[in-house]
């Protein structure tokens, strides 16, 4: 190791990917670089995101110039919609071909769609390490196949690694059910990976504690590294103070997953608009992707359009370069999440950074509630029904029209404590010590 340790960061979703986890990936690579590490990112080719998931080209401008990004091919046959690219076997019998393809995917690694990427990233990790020895690997999931490159370097060259979970592998964070049986290949892989890891990161305490119970002997290496917010990525929102002379604007920014109670929100919005004069002519603007892919899900679009007469509108995706303009229109933020006590969402931290009022349109038991508890302008629903959502919206509307500067300042101060570097730096410093001690032993 030189005075500048080399960190290999393995992430399938990295800019220009527009998935929710990309902000954590971008921030991690940038923060290591800011603290003096040489950073190499191993990720998929740009075409992957432009063709399959949607892309945000503005995010690439946010990558630290010192970070080297190595892109490798990613083949995703089951997602291919261009008939000209289909093999003859698929064209003749698409259903039979898909079953065969899914089985093939699982041979190298037990993860549908991503298994074949294992050999690609392991070979790439070898090349990177040969050119410039890697001192630490950080791999982020999902997909969980990213962990294999870290494990490969550990087995081959004794490189320590970190498993960074944005979600969970064996746990369904929405239902709380176990996804894979104890004797499954996925479970065996995870145990092997956790046993060999230097550290394992989780985004909140509930997910961490679930894994502590599963792997009690590895509890000491498990840490919560919350998403937090990045000052350079958070919109410079102008809080215009109490709104007394114009209609209010409520807003949501982010991917709307199928788990989000979108129709319940629209129905609740209609009730609130009808019941409260403070919501007269108010607007509810939904910015982002509807579903996980580039094309909006028709059912979600229909749900939004069902409230168009009452001011609900879909504004489409918004890039980071334009996000400040979107937030600057908001008087109240809408935090809409799927149900699950393990669900936090990175969006909650960005919302906190603005200091604006937040309406939580999600189950009260969600982990996001633990983050927001104590916020002076937080308006949670008592349950996820149109009536309860309407009540929270009406409360938030009243606060938007009456909250003074003192309360708003307290809201900004509350959010400031969730700046990402305050959460991430202690772990990076601890890992730097591990790498330094390892190099001294081998000196």
DACORUR-V581891 format. One record per run of one state. SS is the DSSP state (alpha for helix, beta for strand, coil for the rest). FROM is the first residue (numbers start at 0). TO is the last residue. If there is no record, write none. Layout:
BEGIN
ss->[SS,SS]
from->[FROM,FROM]
to->[TO,TO]
END
This chain:
BEGIN
ss->[coil,beta,coil,beta,coil,alpha,coil,beta,coil,alpha,coil,beta,coil,alpha,coil,beta,coil,alpha,coil,alpha,coil,alpha,coil,alpha,coil,alpha,coil,beta,coil,alpha,coil,beta,coil,beta,coil,beta,coil,alpha,coil,beta,coil,alpha,coil,alpha,beta,coil,beta,coil,beta,coil,beta,coil,alpha,coil,alpha,coil,beta,coil,beta,coil,alpha,coil,alpha,coil,beta,coil,alpha,coil,beta,coil,alpha,coil,beta,coil,alpha,coil,beta,coil,alpha,coil,alpha,coil,beta,alpha,coil]
from->[0,5,10,16,17,21,34,37,44,45,53,54,55,56,62,67,72,76,79,82,85,87,92,93,108,116,131,135,141,145,157,159,165,170,171,177,178,184,196,198,202,204,214,215,221,224,228,229,248,253,255,256,261,275,276,279,282,287,289,290,297,305,307,310,311,316,319,328,331,336,346,354,356,361,366,372,377,380,385,402,404,416,418,419,441]
to->[4,9,15,16,20,33,36,43,44,52,53,54,55,61,66,71,75,78,81,84,86,91,92,107,115,130,134,140,144,156,158,164,169,170,176,177,183,195,197,201,203,213,214,220,223,227,228,247,252,254,255,260,274,275,278,281,286,288,289,296,304,306,309,310,315,318,327,330,335,345,353,355,360,365,371,376,379,384,401,403,415,417,418,440,442]
END
